[in-house]
Amino acid sequence: MSKPNEGKRMRLSPMETAIIEQYRNTGSLPSQNILASDNSVMKMQDQSREIRVRYKEALKEISAYKEKLDLVLDLSENKKFKHKHNRKKTSNSRSVAFALASDWHVDENIEPETLNGRNCMNKEVADRRIDKFWESLLFLVDKERTATEIDTLVLALLGDFISGYIHLELIENNTMSPLEAILFVQRKLKEGIDFLVEEGEFEQILIPTAFGNHGRTTDKTMVSTEYKNNLEWMMYHTLKNMYEDNEIVQFKVENGYHNYVTLFDKYKIRTHHGHQIRYSGGIGGINANVQRAIAKWEAYETEKVYLDAFGHHHGREDGGNFIVNGSLAGYTCYAKSIKAKFEPPSQEFFLIEEEHGKTTVAPIFVE
């Protein structure tokens, strides 16, 4: 019977091989000191090999991270907003994209601990959410362009971009003064409109405006002179002057409460801030009061209005013949106090299709 290791060659370390060779040649073994020294050298050589292996692995990791960093830098170079076009038109349908922007309240301070961590708002949060609004808006437009041709965007600026000093609590708690806040909003709107012009591939960007109740400079809301006493109305005119020579951007600033846009020569859309419609906390939500207001407004209209679009109430709703915008500021302590339903910060997007009118209605999430 053969032994277990018979036929197998024993593998020797370099040091063992050297000892055997010395014994063969001299008939003696190395002294203990020499063996210890040789053993130390061999350990150092083994450690050196291990270090070289780790060094090579580290170089590979560094190279991989560098490639990722180069990609990130390439994507972000000279671009504030990140947007990648991915569209393929598949029909002859024509539509106008419609986006509502209102109730940003950029100067409002919402502390997370006052709402059990459900929301937070300050200048930095507002800045981030506004950037997200522009990116998400163009993402939705490109998504819809796979099914319909979209050359025109209506960007309705519907007021309450600032909270102002209309209540004592706002004077105490706001993160910016009304003038600081309106300049901040003006800069963010300019950045976003420029982004839409450069990246949106629109032939026209139509911007109807409406002033809100928070931008007023008076204690009470005026009626016939409301526009004269509102910081947002002034801001709209400033922006209009900035784009006076721009062939794509067209501002439509009115002095009255309503601002009208007619699309495809048959869809008349009435835009306004929404503060002339009272919520009243009634059963059925806002719908009954909206329909009552629309019916009374129709009495002096020269032609039938297809759709009302407004904000103010901080709650998204598609009522068929009206659209209510959400709020970029999101849920507030006031909303909680009146038992309003929770809603994440968002704005509203919809399409007006040439043959079918209002089609897609979707939120523009900003968080």
Sequence and secondary structure as in RCSB ss.txt:
>XXXX:A:sequence
MSKPNEGKRMRLSPMETAIIEQYRNTGSLPSQNILASDNSVMKMQDQSREIRVRYKEALKEISAYKEKLDLVLDL
SENKKFKHKHNRKKTSNSRSVAFALASDWHVDENIEPETLNGRNCMNKEVADRRIDKFWESLLFLVDKERTATEI
DTLVLALLGDFISGYIHLELIENNTMSPLEAILFVQRKLKEGIDFLVEEGEFEQILIPTAFGNHGRTTDKTMVST
EYKNNLEWMMYHTLKNMYEDNEIVQFKVENGYHNYVTLFDKYKIRTHHGHQIRYSGGIGGINANVQRAIAKWEAY
ETEKVYLDAFGHHHGREDGGNFIVNGSLAGYTCYAKSIKAKFEPPSQEFFLIEEEHGKTTVAPIFVE
>XXXX:A:secstr
   TTTT      HHHHHHHHHHHHHS    HHHHHHHHHHHHHHHHHHHHHHHHHHHHHHHHHHHHHHHHHHHH
HTT SS         S  EEEEEEEE    TT  B GGGGTTS  BSHHHHHHHHHHHHHHHHHHHHHHTTTSEE
EEEEEEE S SS TTSSHHHHHH SS HHHHHHHHHHHHHHHHHHHHHHS  SEEEEEB   STTBSSSS  STT
TGGGBHHHHHHHHHHHHTTT SSEEEE  SSS EEEEETTTEEEEEE STTS  TT TTTTHHHHHHHHHHHGGG
 SS   EEEE SS   EE SSEEE   SS S HHHHHTT     SEEEEEEEETTTEEEEEEEEE  
